Amino acid sequence: MPEKINSILNALSELEQDTSVPRNIKDKIQKTIGTLQSESELSLRIDRALQELDEIADDINLQAYTRTQIWNIVSMLEKL
């Protein structure tokens, strides 16, 4: 399980470092990374992260390919 979380965190970090991603989206991605790294129960962390990613995917400033990457991360989280 930790390796799956790490791959999700890596994917989020790549998005956060992407220069084409708007600053407000980067801040939300950073918050999601913090949520997944917290010490609370795994199911609670996943649920909160899914909510945060859903908010990000609904942002009108998001480019289509970035939205697709967010959805891929959501799919990875839902498999956990």
N, C-alpha and C positions, 0 to 999 in steps of 0.2 A: 504493500500500500504506500509506504513513504516514497518509493521510486516513482509512482504514478503522480503523487502530489508534486514531487520535484520536477517532473516533466511539464506539468501544468504551470508551475511557478516559472520555469524557464521560458515557456511560451509567452506568459504575461510580461516577463522582463524584456523579451525581444520587442514586444509591442510598445512597451514603455520607452524603449530606447530608439524607436523609429522616429526619424525627424519629420515625417509627414503627418504624424498623429498630433492633433491639437493639444495644447497645454492642459485644458480642463479634463480631457479624456485621460491624459497621462496621470493626472492627480487621482482620478477615480480608479485607474488601474493599480496605482500604488496602494490605494486603500484596500483594494481587493487582495493584493499580495499580502498586506498586513493581516487581513482577516484570515487568510489561509495559513499563515504562520503563527497565529495566536495559539494559546494553550487550551482553548475550550474543546469540547467534544467534537469529533470529526464531522458528524452529521450536521451539527449546528454551523460549523465553519463552512461546509459545502453549501448548505441552504442559504446562508448569508451571502456567500460569494456569487451564487447563482442569481440572487436578487440584484446585486451590484452590477453584474455583467449584463443583466437584462436592461438595466437603466442605461448602461453604456451603449448597448446595441440600438437603443431607441433614439440616441442623440442624432440630430439632423446634421451636425458638423462632421460626422464620421464618414469616411470614404468607403465605398462598397467593398473593396478587398479587405479593409480593416474589419469591417462588420462581419465578413465571412470568417476571418480569423477568430473573432470573438465567439461566433457560433460554434466553431470547431472546439474551442476551449470549453464552452458550455456542454457540448456533447461529451467531452472527456470527463468533466465533473459529474455529469449525470450517470456515467457508467460506474462511478464509485458508489 
